[in-house]
Amino acid sequence: MKHFLKQFALEQVDLKRVWYWKLKELSDESFIKEFPNVVIQQEEIFKILHEEVTKVVYDIGKHKPSKVR
């Protein structure tokens, strides 16, 4: 998945050592001004998706397979 993300975004870390992705392309300001309702709806959808993906990733990390001797 990281391979595809790197085509569109840069992986960065903030001052609190939290990793995040930042899109390479700037936002289209003319679209934002012309269709603010679409932008708001999209932000709400992305927030929900971010929460769901974060939960899945967190849950997967909790269930690491134990080492076989």
N, CA, C and O atoms as a Tripos MOL2 file, in Angstrom:
@<TRIPOS>MOLECULE
protein
  276   275    69     0     0
PROTEIN
NO_CHARGES

@<TRIPOS>ATOM
      1 N           0.8350   -1.1870    0.0000 N.3       1 MET1
      2 CA          0.0000    0.0000    0.0000 C.3       1 MET1
      3 C           0.8800    1.2510    0.0000 C.2       1 MET1
      4 O           0.5680    2.2380   -0.6670 O.2       1 MET1
      5 N           1.9920    1.2000    0.7610 N.am      2 LYS2
      6 CA          2.8770    2.3610    0.8390 C.3       2 LYS2
      7 C           3.4060    2.7440   -0.5380 C.2       2 LYS2
      8 O           3.5900    3.9240   -0.8340 O.2       2 LYS2
      9 N           3.6480    1.7450   -1.3710 N.am      3 HIS3
     10 CA          4.1640    1.9990   -2.7190 C.3       3 HIS3
     11 C           3.2260    2.9430   -3.4840 C.2       3 HIS3
     12 O           3.6830    3.8730   -4.1500 O.2       3 HIS3
     13 N           1.9260    2.7000   -3.3850 N.am      4 PHE4
     14 CA          0.9610    3.5340   -4.0980 C.3       4 PHE4
     15 C           0.8010    4.9010   -3.4410 C.2       4 PHE4
     16 O           0.6620    5.9120   -4.1290 O.2       4 PHE4
     17 N           0.8200    4.9290   -2.1240 N.am      5 LEU5
     18 CA          0.6980    6.2150   -1.4270 C.3       5 LEU5
     19 C           1.8550    7.1550   -1.7770 C.2       5 LEU5
     20 O           1.6610    8.3620   -1.9170 O.2       5 LEU5
     21 N           3.0520    6.5940   -1.9140 N.am      6 LYS6
     22 CA          4.2210    7.4280   -2.1870 C.3       6 LYS6
     23 C           4.1480    8.1200   -3.5450 C.2       6 LYS6
     24 O           4.8810    9.0790   -3.7840 O.2       6 LYS6
     25 N           3.2830    7.6540   -4.4320 N.am      7 GLN7
     26 CA          3.0990    8.3110   -5.7220 C.3       7 GLN7
     27 C           2.3280    9.6220   -5.5760 C.2       7 GLN7
     28 O           2.4540   10.5160   -6.4120 O.2       7 GLN7
     29 N           1.5320    9.7350   -4.5170 N.am      8 PHE8
     30 CA          0.6660   10.8960   -4.3250 C.3       8 PHE8
     31 C           1.0070   11.7430   -3.1070 C.2       8 PHE8
     32 O           0.6200   12.9090   -3.0260 O.2       8 PHE8
     33 N           1.7380   11.1520   -2.1540 N.am      9 ALA9
     34 CA          1.9540   11.8460   -0.8850 C.3       9 ALA9
     35 C           3.3510   11.5630   -0.3390 C.2       9 ALA9
     36 O           4.0460   10.6410   -0.7660 O.2       9 ALA9
     37 N           3.7250   12.4000    0.6270 N.am     10 LEU10
     38 CA          4.9980   12.2440    1.3240 C.3      10 LEU10
     39 C           4.7170   11.8390    2.7580 C.2      10 LEU10
     40 O           3.8270   12.3910    3.4040 O.2      10 LEU10
     41 N           5.4750   10.8770    3.2520 N.am     11 GLU11
     42 CA          5.3270   10.4600    4.6360 C.3      11 GLU11
     43 C           6.2000   11.3700    5.4900 C.2      11 GLU11
     44 O           7.3920   11.5250    5.2240 O.2      11 GLU11
     45 N           5.6050   11.9690    6.5130 N.am     12 GLN12
     46 CA          6.3280   12.9220    7.3490 C.3      12 GLN12
     47 C           6.0570   12.6410    8.8220 C.2      12 GLN12
     48 O           5.1420   11.8930    9.1670 O.2      12 GLN12
     49 N           6.8670   13.2530    9.6840 N.am     13 VAL13
     50 CA          6.6850   13.0980   11.1230 C.3      13 VAL13
     51 C           6.6080   14.4940   11.7440 C.2      13 VAL13
     52 O           7.3550   15.3930   11.3600 O.2      13 VAL13
     53 N           5.6990   14.6660   12.7080 N.am     14 ASP14
     54 CA          5.5680   15.9780   13.3450 C.3      14 ASP14
     55 C           6.4540   16.0460   14.6000 C.2      14 ASP14
     56 O           7.2040   15.1150   14.8930 O.2      14 ASP14
     57 N           6.3540   17.1400   15.3180 N.am     15 LEU15
     58 CA          7.1970   17.3450   16.4990 C.3      15 LEU15
     59 C           6.9040   16.3610   17.6280 C.2      15 LEU15
     60 O           7.7470   16.1360   18.4970 O.2      15 LEU15
     61 N           5.7130   15.7800   17.6120 N.am     16 LYS16
     62 CA          5.3510   14.8000   18.6350 C.3      16 LYS16
     63 C           5.6980   13.3730   18.1910 C.2      16 LYS16
     64 O           5.2790   12.4020   18.8210 O.2      16 LYS16
     65 N           6.4540   13.2580   17.1170 N.am     17 ARG17
     66 CA          6.8800   11.9780   16.5370 C.3      17 ARG17
     67 C           5.6940   11.1470   16.0260 C.2      17 ARG17
     68 O           5.7130    9.9180   16.0950 O.2      17 ARG17
     69 N           4.6690   11.8300   15.5150 N.am     18 VAL18
     70 CA          3.5160   11.1610   14.9270 C.3      18 VAL18
     71 C           3.6720   11.1950   13.4130 C.2      18 VAL18
     72 O           3.8330   12.2650   12.8250 O.2      18 VAL18
     73 N           3.6260   10.0200   12.7790 N.am     19 TRP19
     74 CA          3.7640    9.9400   11.3290 C.3      19 TRP19
     75 C           2.4350   10.2560   10.6550 C.2      19 TRP19
     76 O           1.3740    9.8940   11.1630 O.2      19 TRP19
     77 N           2.4980   10.9360    9.5050 N.am     20 TYR20
     78 CA          1.3080   11.2550    8.7320 C.3      20 TYR20
     79 C           1.6960   11.4050    7.2640 C.2      20 TYR20
     80 O           2.8780   11.4670    6.9260 O.2      20 TYR20
     81 N           0.7040   11.4610    6.4130 N.am     21 TRP21
     82 CA          0.9220   11.6230    4.9780 C.3      21 TRP21
     83 C           0.4940   13.0180    4.5540 C.2      21 TRP21
     84 O          -0.5300   13.5240    5.0140 O.2      21 TRP21
     85 N           1.2760   13.6430    3.6730 N.am     22 LYS22
     86 CA          0.9420   14.9590    3.1390 C.3      22 LYS22
     87 C           0.9380   14.8540    1.6110 C.2      22 LYS22
     88 O           1.9170   14.4180    1.0060 O.2      22 LYS22
     89 N          -0.1780   15.2610    1.0010 N.am     23 LEU23
     90 CA         -0.2860   15.1820   -0.4480 C.3      23 LEU23
     91 C           0.7620   16.0560   -1.1280 C.2      23 LEU23
     92 O           1.0930   17.1380   -0.6420 O.2      23 LEU23
     93 N           1.2770   15.5780   -2.2510 N.am     24 LYS24
     94 CA          2.2940   16.3230   -2.9950 C.3      24 LYS24
     95 C           1.6960   17.5270   -3.7240 C.2      24 LYS24
     96 O           2.3380   18.5710   -3.8440 O.2      24 LYS24
     97 N           0.4720   17.3740   -4.2040 N.am     25 GLU25
     98 CA         -0.1890   18.4460   -4.9490 C.3      25 GLU25
     99 C          -0.9440   19.3820   -4.0110 C.2      25 GLU25
    100 O          -1.4900   18.9490   -2.9960 O.2      25 GLU25
    101 N          -0.9700   20.6450   -4.3520 N.am     26 LEU26
    102 CA         -1.7180   21.6330   -3.5690 C.3      26 LEU26
    103 C          -3.2110   21.5140   -3.8510 C.2      26 LEU26
    104 O          -3.6170   20.9890   -4.8880 O.2      26 LEU26
    105 N          -4.0040   21.9940   -2.9400 N.am     27 SER27
    106 CA         -5.4550   22.0080   -3.1280 C.3      27 SER27
    107 C          -5.8290   22.9610   -4.2510 C.2      27 SER27
    108 O          -5.1510   23.9610   -4.4870 O.2      27 SER27
    109 N          -6.9150   22.6370   -4.9390 N.am     28 ASP28
    110 CA         -7.4180   23.4770   -6.0210 C.3      28 ASP28
    111 C          -8.3160   24.5580   -5.4110 C.2      28 ASP28
    112 O          -9.4910   24.3160   -5.1320 O.2      28 ASP28
    113 N          -7.7590   25.7330   -5.2100 N.am     29 GLU29
    114 CA         -8.4820   26.8280   -4.5380 C.3      29 GLU29
    115 C          -9.7450   27.2400   -5.2950 C.2      29 GLU29
    116 O         -10.7440   27.5950   -4.6690 O.2      29 GLU29
    117 N          -9.7190   27.2000   -6.6180 N.am     30 SER30
    118 CA        -10.9050   27.5980   -7.3820 C.3      30 SER30
    119 C         -12.0580   26.6120   -7.1440 C.2      30 SER30
    120 O         -13.2150   27.0230   -7.0590 O.2      30 SER30
    121 N         -11.7460   25.3220   -7.0390 N.am     31 PHE31
    122 CA        -12.7740   24.3220   -6.7440 C.3      31 PHE31
    123 C         -13.3360   24.5430   -5.3470 C.2      31 PHE31
    124 O         -14.5470   24.4750   -5.1350 O.2      31 PHE31
    125 N         -12.4540   24.8060   -4.4050 N.am     32 ILE32
    126 CA        -12.8780   25.0240   -3.0140 C.3      32 ILE32
    127 C         -13.8330   26.2110   -2.9230 C.2      32 ILE32
    128 O         -14.8320   26.1520   -2.2070 O.2      32 ILE32
    129 N         -13.5300   27.2850   -3.6460 N.am     33 LYS33
    130 CA        -14.3990   28.4700   -3.6160 C.3      33 LYS33
    131 C         -15.7250   28.2210   -4.3140 C.2      33 LYS33
    132 O         -16.7670   28.7140   -3.8820 O.2      33 LYS33
    133 N         -15.6790   27.4460   -5.4050 N.am     34 GLU34
    134 CA        -16.8990   27.2320   -6.1870 C.3      34 GLU34
    135 C         -17.8200   26.1660   -5.5750 C.2      34 GLU34
    136 O         -19.0410   26.2430   -5.7130 O.2      34 GLU34
    137 N         -17.2290   25.1750   -4.9020 N.am     35 PHE35
    138 CA        -18.0160   24.0690   -4.3610 C.3      35 PHE35
    139 C         -17.6840   23.7970   -2.8890 C.2      35 PHE35
    140 O         -17.2280   22.7020   -2.5600 O.2      35 PHE35
    141 N         -17.9000   24.7620   -2.0080 N.am     36 PRO36
    142 CA        -17.5360   24.5660   -0.5980 C.3      36 PRO36
    143 C         -18.3150   23.4250    0.0680 C.2      36 PRO36
    144 O         -17.7950   22.7630    0.9660 O.2      36 PRO36
    145 N         -19.5560   23.1950   -0.3670 N.am     37 ASN37
    146 CA        -20.3470   22.1090    0.2240 C.3      37 ASN37
    147 C         -19.7350   20.7410   -0.0890 C.2      37 ASN37
    148 O         -19.7540   19.8490    0.7580 O.2      37 ASN37
    149 N         -19.2030   20.5720   -1.2760 N.am     38 VAL38
    150 CA        -18.5530   19.3170   -1.6550 C.3      38 VAL38
    151 C         -17.3010   19.1090   -0.8000 C.2      38 VAL38
    152 O         -17.0330   17.9980   -0.3430 O.2      38 VAL38
    153 N         -16.5470   20.1710   -0.5910 N.am     39 VAL39
    154 CA        -15.3260   20.1040    0.2080 C.3      39 VAL39
    155 C         -15.6580   19.6970    1.6460 C.2      39 VAL39
    156 O         -14.9620   18.8630    2.2250 O.2      39 VAL39
    157 N         -16.6950   20.2650    2.2170 N.am     40 ILE40
    158 CA        -17.1020   19.9400    3.5850 C.3      40 ILE40
    159 C         -17.5320   18.4790    3.6840 C.2      40 ILE40
    160 O         -17.1460   17.7750    4.6180 O.2      40 ILE40
    161 N         -18.3340   18.0250    2.7170 N.am     41 GLN41
    162 CA        -18.7830   16.6290    2.7210 C.3      41 GLN41
    163 C         -17.5890   15.6770    2.5890 C.2      41 GLN41
    164 O         -17.5250   14.6550    3.2730 O.2      41 GLN41
    165 N         -16.6650   16.0140    1.7230 N.am     42 GLN42
    166 CA        -15.4890   15.1710    1.5200 C.3      42 GLN42
    167 C         -14.6340   15.1060    2.7900 C.2      42 GLN42
    168 O         -14.1320   14.0390    3.1430 O.2      42 GLN42
    169 N         -14.4690   16.2210    3.4650 N.am     43 GLU43
    170 CA        -13.7050   16.2420    4.7180 C.3      43 GLU43
    171 C         -14.3590   15.3470    5.7650 C.2      43 GLU43
    172 O         -13.6700   14.6340    6.4940 O.2      43 GLU43
    173 N         -15.6950   15.3840    5.8400 N.am     44 GLU44
    174 CA        -16.4120   14.5410    6.7970 C.3      44 GLU44
    175 C         -16.2260   13.0570    6.4780 C.2      44 GLU44
    176 O         -16.0220   12.2440    7.3790 O.2      44 GLU44
    177 N         -16.2980   12.7130    5.1940 N.am     45 ILE45
    178 CA        -16.1090   11.3240    4.7700 C.3      45 ILE45
    179 C         -14.6890   10.8730    5.0780 C.2      45 ILE45
    180 O         -14.4960    9.7780    5.6050 O.2      45 ILE45
    181 N         -13.6870   11.6980    4.7600 N.am     46 PHE46
    182 CA        -12.2940   11.3370    5.0230 C.3      46 PHE46
    183 C         -12.0260   11.1690    6.5140 C.2      46 PHE46
    184 O         -11.2330   10.3160    6.9110 O.2      46 PHE46
    185 N         -12.6810   11.9740    7.3340 N.am     47 LYS47
    186 CA        -12.5000   11.8500    8.7820 C.3      47 LYS47
    187 C         -13.0130   10.4890    9.2650 C.2      47 LYS47
    188 O         -12.3580    9.8180   10.0630 O.2      47 LYS47
    189 N         -14.1800   10.0930    8.7790 N.am     48 ILE48
    190 CA        -14.7530    8.7950    9.1490 C.3      48 ILE48
    191 C         -13.8440    7.6640    8.6560 C.2      48 ILE48
    192 O         -13.5570    6.7270    9.4010 O.2      48 ILE48
    193 N         -13.3960    7.7530    7.4060 N.am     49 LEU49
    194 CA        -12.5190    6.7180    6.8610 C.3      49 LEU49
    195 C         -11.2020    6.6500    7.6250 C.2      49 LEU49
    196 O         -10.6890    5.5600    7.8780 O.2      49 LEU49
    197 N         -10.6560    7.7970    7.9940 N.am     50 HIS50
    198 CA         -9.4090    7.8280    8.7600 C.3      50 HIS50
    199 C          -9.5900    7.1020   10.0910 C.2      50 HIS50
    200 O          -8.7280    6.3230   10.4980 O.2      50 HIS50
    201 N         -10.6980    7.3540   10.7590 N.am     51 GLU51
    202 CA        -10.9660    6.6970   12.0410 C.3      51 GLU51
    203 C         -11.1020    5.1860   11.8640 C.2      51 GLU51
    204 O         -10.5930    4.4180   12.6810 O.2      51 GLU51
    205 N         -11.7860    4.7550   10.7990 N.am     52 GLU52
    206 CA        -11.9790    3.3240   10.5620 C.3      52 GLU52
    207 C         -10.6590    2.6350   10.2280 C.2      52 GLU52
    208 O         -10.3710    1.5590   10.7520 O.2      52 GLU52
    209 N          -9.8590    3.2460    9.3620 N.am     53 VAL53
    210 CA         -8.5730    2.6570    8.9830 C.3      53 VAL53
    211 C          -7.6350    2.6120   10.1840 C.2      53 VAL53
    212 O          -6.9460    1.6140   10.3950 O.2      53 VAL53
    213 N          -7.6050    3.6800   10.9700 N.am     54 THR54
    214 CA         -6.7570    3.7130   12.1550 C.3      54 THR54
    215 C          -7.1440    2.6000   13.1210 C.2      54 THR54
    216 O          -6.2740    1.9440   13.6930 O.2      54 THR54
    217 N          -8.4370    2.3870   13.3050 N.am     55 LYS55
    218 CA         -8.9000    1.3200   14.2010 C.3      55 LYS55
    219 C          -8.4560   -0.0460   13.6860 C.2      55 LYS55
    220 O          -7.9890   -0.8740   14.4680 O.2      55 LYS55
    221 N          -8.5930   -0.2920   12.3960 N.am     56 VAL56
    222 CA         -8.1960   -1.5790   11.8260 C.3      56 VAL56
    223 C          -6.6900   -1.7880   11.9900 C.2      56 VAL56
    224 O          -6.2530   -2.8680   12.3870 O.2      56 VAL56
    225 N          -5.9060   -0.7730   11.6890 N.am     57 VAL57
    226 CA         -4.4510   -0.8860   11.8130 C.3      57 VAL57
    227 C          -4.0700   -1.1340   13.2640 C.2      57 VAL57
    228 O          -3.2030   -1.9620   13.5430 O.2      57 VAL57
    229 N          -4.7030   -0.4330   14.1810 N.am     58 TYR58
    230 CA         -4.4340   -0.6180   15.6130 C.3      58 TYR58
    231 C          -4.7940   -2.0380   16.0450 C.2      58 TYR58
    232 O          -4.0300   -2.6850   16.7600 O.2      58 TYR58
    233 N          -5.9600   -2.5220   15.6090 N.am     59 ASP59
    234 CA         -6.4020   -3.8660   15.9770 C.3      59 ASP59
    235 C          -5.4610   -4.9240   15.4170 C.2      59 ASP59
    236 O          -5.1780   -5.9030   16.1060 O.2      59 ASP59
    237 N          -4.9710   -4.7660   14.2060 N.am     60 ILE60
    238 CA         -4.0400   -5.7160   13.6080 C.3      60 ILE60
    239 C          -2.7450   -5.7320   14.4210 C.2      60 ILE60
    240 O          -2.1840   -6.8000   14.6640 O.2      60 ILE60
    241 N          -2.2750   -4.5800   14.8360 N.am     61 GLY61
    242 CA         -1.0460   -4.4970   15.6110 C.3      61 GLY61
    243 C          -1.1410   -5.1880   16.9550 C.2      61 GLY61
    244 O          -0.1350   -5.6610   17.4830 O.2      61 GLY61
    245 N          -2.3440   -5.2520   17.5170 N.am     62 LYS62
    246 CA         -2.5400   -5.9060   18.8180 C.3      62 LYS62
    247 C          -2.4840   -7.4180   18.7000 C.2      62 LYS62
    248 O          -2.2430   -8.1000   19.6960 O.2      62 LYS62
    249 N          -2.6990   -7.9560   17.5170 N.am     63 HIS63
    250 CA         -2.7860   -9.4060   17.3280 C.3      63 HIS63
    251 C          -1.5980   -9.9360   16.5290 C.2      63 HIS63
    252 O          -1.7740  -10.6580   15.5480 O.2      63 HIS63
    253 N          -0.4070   -9.5790   16.9490 N.am     64 LYS64
    254 CA          0.7910  -10.0800   16.2740 C.3      64 LYS64
    255 C           0.9630  -11.5590   16.6180 C.2      64 LYS64
    256 O           0.7630  -11.9620   17.7630 O.2      64 LYS64
    257 N           1.3370  -12.3680   15.6150 N.am     65 PRO65
    258 CA          1.5370  -13.7840   15.9030 C.3      65 PRO65
    259 C           2.7220  -13.9950   16.8410 C.2      65 PRO65
    260 O           3.7250  -13.2860   16.7580 O.2      65 PRO65
    261 N           2.5970  -14.9640   17.7200 N.am     66 SER66
    262 CA          3.6810  -15.2420   18.6480 C.3      66 SER66
    263 C           4.7850  -16.0110   17.9250 C.2      66 SER66
    264 O           4.5390  -16.6540   16.9050 O.2      66 SER66
    265 N           5.9960  -15.9380   18.4620 N.am     67 LYS67
    266 CA          7.1390  -16.6150   17.8480 C.3      67 LYS67
    267 C           7.0350  -18.1150   18.0590 C.2      67 LYS67
    268 O           6.6100  -18.5790   19.1160 O.2      67 LYS67
    269 N           7.4250  -18.8580   17.0510 N.am     68 VAL68
    270 CA          7.4400  -20.3140   17.1270 C.3      68 VAL68
    271 C           8.8510  -20.7430   17.5160 C.2      68 VAL68
    272 O           9.8280  -20.2570   16.9470 O.2      68 VAL68
    273 N           8.9570  -21.6450   18.4740 N.am     69 ARG69
    274 CA         10.2830  -22.1140   18.9120 C.3      69 ARG69
    275 C          10.7580  -23.2550   18.0970 C.2      69 ARG69
    276 O          11.8510  -23.7690   18.3310 O.2      69 ARG69
@<TRIPOS>BOND
     1     1     2 1
     2     2     3 1
     3     3     4 2
     4     3     5 am
     5     5     6 1
     6     6     7 1
     7     7     8 2
     8     7     9 am
     9     9    10 1
    10    10    11 1
    11    11    12 2
    12    11    13 am
    13    13    14 1
    14    14    15 1
    15    15    16 2
    16    15    17 am
    17    17    18 1
    18    18    19 1
    19    19    20 2
    20    19    21 am
    21    21    22 1
    22    22    23 1
    23    23    24 2
    24    23    25 am
    25    25    26 1
    26    26    27 1
    27    27    28 2
    28    27    29 am
    29    29    30 1
    30    30    31 1
    31    31    32 2
    32    31    33 am
    33    33    34 1
    34    34    35 1
    35    35    36 2
    36    35    37 am
    37    37    38 1
    38    38    39 1
    39    39    40 2
    40    39    41 am
    41    41    42 1
    42    42    43 1
    43    43    44 2
    44    43    45 am
    45    45    46 1
    46    46    47 1
    47    47    48 2
    48    47    49 am
    49    49    50 1
    50    50    51 1
    51    51    52 2
    52    51    53 am
    53    53    54 1
    54    54    55 1
    55    55    56 2
    56    55    57 am
    57    57    58 1
    58    58    59 1
    59    59    60 2
    60    59    61 am
    61    61    62 1
    62    62    63 1
    63    63    64 2
    64    63    65 am
    65    65    66 1
    66    66    67 1
    67    67    68 2
    68    67    69 am
    69    69    70 1
    70    70    71 1
    71    71    72 2
    72    71    73 am
    73    73    74 1
    74    74    75 1
    75    75    76 2
    76    75    77 am
    77    77    78 1
    78    78    79 1
    79    79    80 2
    80    79    81 am
    81    81    82 1
    82    82    83 1
    83    83    84 2
    84    83    85 am
    85    85    86 1
    86    86    87 1
    87    87    88 2
    88    87    89 am
    89    89    90 1
    90    90    91 1
    91    91    92 2
    92    91    93 am
    93    93    94 1
    94    94    95 1
    95    95    96 2
    96    95    97 am
    97    97    98 1
    98    98    99 1
    99    99   100 2
   100    99   101 am
   101   101   102 1
   102   102   103 1
   103   103   104 2
   104   103   105 am
   105   105   106 1
   106   106   107 1
   107   107   108 2
   108   107   109 am
   109   109   110 1
   110   110   111 1
   111   111   112 2
   112   111   113 am
   113   113   114 1
   114   114   115 1
   115   115   116 2
   116   115   117 am
   117   117   118 1
   118   118   119 1
   119   119   120 2
   120   119   121 am
   121   121   122 1
   122   122   123 1
   123   123   124 2
   124   123   125 am
   125   125   126 1
   126   126   127 1
   127   127   128 2
   128   127   129 am
   129   129   130 1
   130   130   131 1
   131   131   132 2
   132   131   133 am
   133   133   134 1
   134   134   135 1
   135   135   136 2
   136   135   137 am
   137   137   138 1
   138   138   139 1
   139   139   140 2
   140   139   141 am
   141   141   142 1
   142   142   143 1
   143   143   144 2
   144   143   145 am
   145   145   146 1
   146   146   147 1
   147   147   148 2
   148   147   149 am
   149   149   150 1
   150   150   151 1
   151   151   152 2
   152   151   153 am
   153   153   154 1
   154   154   155 1
   155   155   156 2
   156   155   157 am
   157   157   158 1
   158   158   159 1
   159   159   160 2
   160   159   161 am
   161   161   162 1
   162   162   163 1
   163   163   164 2
   164   163   165 am
   165   165   166 1
   166   166   167 1
   167   167   168 2
   168   167   169 am
   169   169   170 1
   170   170   171 1
   171   171   172 2
   172   171   173 am
   173   173   174 1
   174   174   175 1
   175   175   176 2
   176   175   177 am
   177   177   178 1
   178   178   179 1
   179   179   180 2
   180   179   181 am
   181   181   182 1
   182   182   183 1
   183   183   184 2
   184   183   185 am
   185   185   186 1
   186   186   187 1
   187   187   188 2
   188   187   189 am
   189   189   190 1
   190   190   191 1
   191   191   192 2
   192   191   193 am
   193   193   194 1
   194   194   195 1
   195   195   196 2
   196   195   197 am
   197   197   198 1
   198   198   199 1
   199   199   200 2
   200   199   201 am
   201   201   202 1
   202   202   203 1
   203   203   204 2
   204   203   205 am
   205   205   206 1
   206   206   207 1
   207   207   208 2
   208   207   209 am
   209   209   210 1
   210   210   211 1
   211   211   212 2
   212   211   213 am
   213   213   214 1
   214   214   215 1
   215   215   216 2
   216   215   217 am
   217   217   218 1
   218   218   219 1
   219   219   220 2
   220   219   221 am
   221   221   222 1
   222   222   223 1
   223   223   224 2
   224   223   225 am
   225   225   226 1
   226   226   227 1
   227   227   228 2
   228   227   229 am
   229   229   230 1
   230   230   231 1
   231   231   232 2
   232   231   233 am
   233   233   234 1
   234   234   235 1
   235   235   236 2
   236   235   237 am
   237   237   238 1
   238   238   239 1
   239   239   240 2
   240   239   241 am
   241   241   242 1
   242   242   243 1
   243   243   244 2
   244   243   245 am
   245   245   246 1
   246   246   247 1
   247   247   248 2
   248   247   249 am
   249   249   250 1
   250   250   251 1
   251   251   252 2
   252   251   253 am
   253   253   254 1
   254   254   255 1
   255   255   256 2
   256   255   257 am
   257   257   258 1
   258   258   259 1
   259   259   260 2
   260   259   261 am
   261   261   262 1
   262   262   263 1
   263   263   264 2
   264   263   265 am
   265   265   266 1
   266   266   267 1
   267   267   268 2
   268   267   269 am
   269   269   270 1
   270   270   271 1
   271   271   272 2
   272   271   273 am
   273   273   274 1
   274   274   275 1
   275   275   276 2
@<TRIPOS>SUBSTRUCTURE
     1 MET1         2 RESIDUE 1 A MET
     2 LYS2         6 RESIDUE 1 A LYS
     3 HIS3        10 RESIDUE 1 A HIS
     4 PHE4        14 RESIDUE 1 A PHE
     5 LEU5        18 RESIDUE 1 A LEU
     6 LYS6        22 RESIDUE 1 A LYS
     7 GLN7        26 RESIDUE 1 A GLN
     8 PHE8        30 RESIDUE 1 A PHE
     9 ALA9        34 RESIDUE 1 A ALA
    10 LEU10       38 RESIDUE 1 A LEU
    11 GLU11       42 RESIDUE 1 A GLU
    12 GLN12       46 RESIDUE 1 A GLN
    13 VAL13       50 RESIDUE 1 A VAL
    14 ASP14       54 RESIDUE 1 A ASP
    15 LEU15       58 RESIDUE 1 A LEU
    16 LYS16       62 RESIDUE 1 A LYS
    17 ARG17       66 RESIDUE 1 A ARG
    18 VAL18       70 RESIDUE 1 A VAL
    19 TRP19       74 RESIDUE 1 A TRP
    20 TYR20       78 RESIDUE 1 A TYR
    21 TRP21       82 RESIDUE 1 A TRP
    22 LYS22       86 RESIDUE 1 A LYS
    23 LEU23       90 RESIDUE 1 A LEU
    24 LYS24       94 RESIDUE 1 A LYS
    25 GLU25       98 RESIDUE 1 A GLU
    26 LEU26      102 RESIDUE 1 A LEU
    27 SER27      106 RESIDUE 1 A SER
    28 ASP28      110 RESIDUE 1 A ASP
    29 GLU29      114 RESIDUE 1 A GLU
    30 SER30      118 RESIDUE 1 A SER
    31 PHE31      122 RESIDUE 1 A PHE
    32 ILE32      126 RESIDUE 1 A ILE
    33 LYS33      130 RESIDUE 1 A LYS
    34 GLU34      134 RESIDUE 1 A GLU
    35 PHE35      138 RESIDUE 1 A PHE
    36 PRO36      142 RESIDUE 1 A PRO
    37 ASN37      146 RESIDUE 1 A ASN
    38 VAL38      150 RESIDUE 1 A VAL
    39 VAL39      154 RESIDUE 1 A VAL
    40 ILE40      158 RESIDUE 1 A ILE
    41 GLN41      162 RESIDUE 1 A GLN
    42 GLN42      166 RESIDUE 1 A GLN
    43 GLU43      170 RESIDUE 1 A GLU
    44 GLU44      174 RESIDUE 1 A GLU
    45 ILE45      178 RESIDUE 1 A ILE
    46 PHE46      182 RESIDUE 1 A PHE
    47 LYS47      186 RESIDUE 1 A LYS
    48 ILE48      190 RESIDUE 1 A ILE
    49 LEU49      194 RESIDUE 1 A LEU
    50 HIS50      198 RESIDUE 1 A HIS
    51 GLU51      202 RESIDUE 1 A GLU
    52 GLU52      206 RESIDUE 1 A GLU
    53 VAL53      210 RESIDUE 1 A VAL
    54 THR54      214 RESIDUE 1 A THR
    55 LYS55      218 RESIDUE 1 A LYS
    56 VAL56      222 RESIDUE 1 A VAL
    57 VAL57      226 RESIDUE 1 A VAL
    58 TYR58      230 RESIDUE 1 A TYR
    59 ASP59      234 RESIDUE 1 A ASP
    60 ILE60      238 RESIDUE 1 A ILE
    61 GLY61      242 RESIDUE 1 A GLY
    62 LYS62      246 RESIDUE 1 A LYS
    63 HIS63      250 RESIDUE 1 A HIS
    64 LYS64      254 RESIDUE 1 A LYS
    65 PRO65      258 RESIDUE 1 A PRO
    66 SER66      262 RESIDUE 1 A SER
    67 LYS67      266 RESIDUE 1 A LYS
    68 VAL68      270 RESIDUE 1 A VAL
    69 ARG69      274 RESIDUE 1 A ARG
